[in-house]
Every structure is written in C-alpha cells, then in structure tokens.
Amino acid sequence: MRRAILLPAILAALSLGACGKKDDAAAPGAAGSAGSAASAADPWPAVAPLLVGNGGRSYTGGCTRTPQLDTIEASISLDAEGKMTAPDLSADVRKPQLITLTRETAGGVVKASAMLSMDADKGPVLTLNDQGNPQEASASVVRGEQSLSCPKGPALDQLRGQPLYKSMARFIETPGVALKCFSPANPMDTKAAEYKLAGGIVTVGSDSFDLSRATTEMLTIMPGENQVTYVFQLPAGPMFHVTYDTSGKLIGLQRQVAGGVPDGCQADA
C-alpha cells in the first residue's frame, strides 16, 4: 500500500526541489485554486457520496472477530455525517490520516474499495470492499489488535459507477505544467516535457493516455502529509503515480512499464 502511495526512490535525487514547492504551496497565498485547497483540507464532502450516498450504510451478517476467531451477529455502520459505529466503537471518520479509493476493471466487472485510516497503528481503520457483486459488499474495521469483518452490505454503486478521474476530478485535473524528466540510468541528463490532465486525457510530452480505458485507478489523500497521489494503468501500458500537494499543485510523477526500470519527472518551477 505504501509503495503505491509514495513516489519511489527515483524522485529522491530531486526531492529538495519538490519539498520546497510543497512548503510554498502550503503557505497562505500560495498558487493553486482555493477550491482545490479547501477540498483537500476537508475531503469528506467529496468522499462521502461515494461511500454512503445520501444516507448511510450498514454491513451485517455473520461477522468474524479477531483475535477471538469467532463469528457473531453484529454490524458496522457509516453515515453521511462521518459517524462510524461497530460493537464497542463509535468514531468520527471525517478527518482521517489517510483516504484510499480504488477502482479496477477486469473482464467487464468493476470492483471498488475504500479505506479510511484514522491511525495506522491504533486505528480505527475502516475498509469497504466491493468485488463486483451487484447486490453486496463487505466491511471491516481494525483497531489495534482487534478486528471485525462483516460480509453483507450494500454495493458501492457510487464508487463503481464512474471512473475516479471523473468523480474526483477536483483533486487531479491539472492545466499544462512544465516537467523536468530523467532516467535512473542517468539522472543528471534531464529532458523537458509538459504534463496535463483534462477531460479524462493525460498528456505527458508527446504521449497521450485516455483514462476511460484505465484498468486500475487509485486515489490517496494524506492531508497531514500535504500529499495527494493518483495512480492509473491502461491495458499493456505503463503504471503512473502522479503526486500533488493538497493545494492541487503538481509535484511530480513516476511511470513504470512491467518489467522495466521506472523513470520520473518533477514539476519544473
């Protein structure tokens, strides 16, 4: 999970410049749209409709507990106000440390999942998982050494219903941004390019990618780390990790073809 969230070490050679841009963007009056900044600072209004619709959701059935390794009749519930409840647990999940949304398409079946992590060590960490069943999804919550998994609940129709590049466009759409790109074979030999994401089309230099064909999309939001990452892959194409700060300003990207060595680009301020 962390490997998919953070840019790999390939960007380390230019990390000082990237960190400087993050600090500038986080400061008052920094470049970037106010709407994007507000959304990233409080992502719940954008995320909630995808997870709970206009009301709330409950996941029930024979729920499995650990470390007891038994089965109980229980429920995990989440409402539009961000209140999550489970046996002996009530928490507000509107301001998590980490939000992850994933959407995958294979063989005409769309699968989706979401994770809200309040604290990776102490929890609670809520995961919703939809394997493409039109009727049903499951939920689990982890808190410390304890976990509860409930197998029956409403499908994540809103999250499955449209690609992330549409439902979460406010976080990732970007006008043309100048890039400094390099290869790990010779990181000092840089080339100029431009990155743009608009209308479902990603452009990197002279290459274009139609996100409507993507087989995998993942969006992570980490407000405390001033970072948003969008991951996508097209059939037989490279996997991209595109990283922004929480004001919506592009930091850089990494792309890797299966079996190949990744290359990377940094926003060239």
PyMOL commands that set and color helices and strands:
alter all, ss='L'
color gray80, all
select helices_A, chain A and resi 2-5+9-26+34-41+44-52+157-161+164-167+169-172+211-213+223-225
alter helices_A, ss='H'
color red, helices_A
select strands_A, chain A and resi 56-59+62-66+70-73+76-79+83-86+89-92+98-106+109-117+125-130+137-143+146-153+174-183+186-198+201-204+207-210+216-222+227-233+239-244+250-256+263-267
alter strands_A, ss='S'
color yellow, strands_A
deselect
rebuild
show_as cartoon
